[in-house]
């Protein structure tokens, strides 16, 4: 056995197996174990992943969030015992490996576009599937038959006022032309 294989064998029991696939640009919620005296609690830390470094047991992510108008970054070791679980909330569209340019941006400029081609972690995907199934229970209805249990919908048009203003402008301009 060479040194690299020996190191992998020693690290193997400490690696977490239930981590979701994390990409740079994702919005994640990391639950950290905080010990205060004899009590222990979990504290969520939510932000955008701006960097990923290393591999194996030393793998880290840098998570950035804005707290009271000040940017806060935290480097989190993924396989550390203080990390209870990580959840991917949103996939961000990014074409760079490091998003350090977000440090210079303020407000809505720090938002990344959402990416839909990468799946979320399994628990969130299952929730979305369940919601879609409950929303769409129309698969058994044929397009030729009209459904009998669907209530009639009454459509109402709402005026924004701009139509009336344009009508009055037209009548005024017509009156001026006649004179």
HELIX and SHEET records of a PDB file:
HELIX    1   1 UNK A    3  UNK A   12  1                                  10    
HELIX    2   2 UNK A   56  UNK A   58  5                                   3    
HELIX    3   3 UNK A  100  UNK A  104  5                                   5    
HELIX    4   4 UNK A  107  UNK A  110  5                                   4    
HELIX    5   5 UNK A  122  UNK A  135  1                                  14    
HELIX    6   6 UNK A  162  UNK A  178  1                                  17    
SHEET    1   A 5 UNK A  70  UNK A  77  0                                        
SHEET    2   A 5 UNK A  60  UNK A  67 -1                                        
SHEET    3   A 5 UNK A  39  UNK A  53 -1                                        
SHEET    4   A 5 UNK A  27  UNK A  36 -1                                        
SHEET    5   A 5 UNK A  83  UNK A  90 -1                                        
END                                                                             
